Amino acid sequence: MLSQHVCCKLVSVGLVTKDFASYRQDHHFASHTNEIILIQQQVRKLFDRLYAPGVLYRKTAIYFSHLVSGVEQQSLFDVDGGVIRQSKLSETINHLHESFGGSVVSVGM
C-alpha cells in the first residue's frame, strides 16, 4: 500500500473452516493509514481473536477497505515525531523489499 500511496481506514481478517463456516473481525483506524507496522499489528490481533487451534481452515483473507489515494497529513499534535519515524521506517522496509526481495526484512510481533 505504501508504494501505491494508498491509505486504508478499515482492515478485516476472515477465516473459513473446512465446513464452510465463515468468521470475520474488523478494525477501524482513527484516521486513514498506510503504516505497515500498525496494520500488521492489528491484523495479528484480529487473526488471534478468530483462530482456534485444531480447527481446519479452507481460506484466510485480509481485506482493506475505505481506501483513499495520497498520504494523510501528519498530526500537528504528534510531539515526539513517532508517526513520522514510523512512516520513514515503513518506507525503508518497502524499499528493501523492492530491492532485495520480500524475505530480507521482517517485522517482529
N, C-alpha and C positions, 0 to 999 in steps of 0.2 A: 504494500500500500504506500509505503514511503516513497519508493521510486516513481510511483504513478501520481504522486501529490494528491492522494485521496484520503479523506478522513471519514471515520465512522462514528456514530453515536450509540449504536446498539450492536452487541455481539451475542450470538446464541450458539449453544452446543446441543446437538441432537444425537441420540443413540437409538438404534432399532435392534431389538433382540431377535434371536433365531425364530421366535414365534410371531414375529412382526409387530410386537408391542412397541410403540413409539414414545420416547420421552424427550423433553426439551426444557432447557433452562436459559433464561435471558439475563443480560446485564446491560443496564442503561448507564452510559457515562454522563457526567455532569455537563460536558461540552464535547464537541466533535474532537476526535483524536486520531493520530496515526502513530502513536508511541508504541513501538514493538513490545517493549518490556511490560508496559502497563496492560496491553491487550493480552499478552501471553499469560500474565498472572491471573487475569480474570477468566480466561479460557480454562486454565488449570483448575481454578476454584469451581467453575461450573461443571467441568468433567468429573471432579472428585465428588460432587453432590449427586451426580447421576449414576456413576459407575458402581456396580456391585460385583465383588469378586465371585468367580464361579459361574457367572451368567455368560452365556454365549451370545455375542453380538454379530449382526449382519452388516451394520453400517454405522459409521461415526461421521458426523457432519459438523462443520463450523460455518456459521452464517454471519456476514457483516451487513448491517442494514443502516438506513438513514445516511447514505454516502453523500459526500459533497466534495467538489474539486477545490484544490487550493489548501493552503496551510492555515489553520486557525491562529489568530493573533494571540500572542502570549499575554498572560495576565499582568497587569500593572502592579498587582499586589504580591507577586512572587519575589519575596525579599531575598531568598538565598540563591536564586538562579537555578533551582532544581529542575524546573521544566526545561530550561534552555540547555542545561547539561544533559538531560535525558534525551532531548532532541538530537544533540550532537552525537551522543553515543549511538542512537538508533541509526543515524546517517552513516556513521563509521562502520557499524556492523553490516549495514546494507551494502556499502561499498566493498567490504571484504568478501561478502558472499558473491557479489557480481564478479570480482576479480579472481577469486581463488576457489569458488565453489561453496555450496551450502554447508559443508561439514567442517569448514575451517574454524569457525567461532560458534559456540553455542551459549545460550543464556541459562545460567543456573536458576533453579526454582527453590 
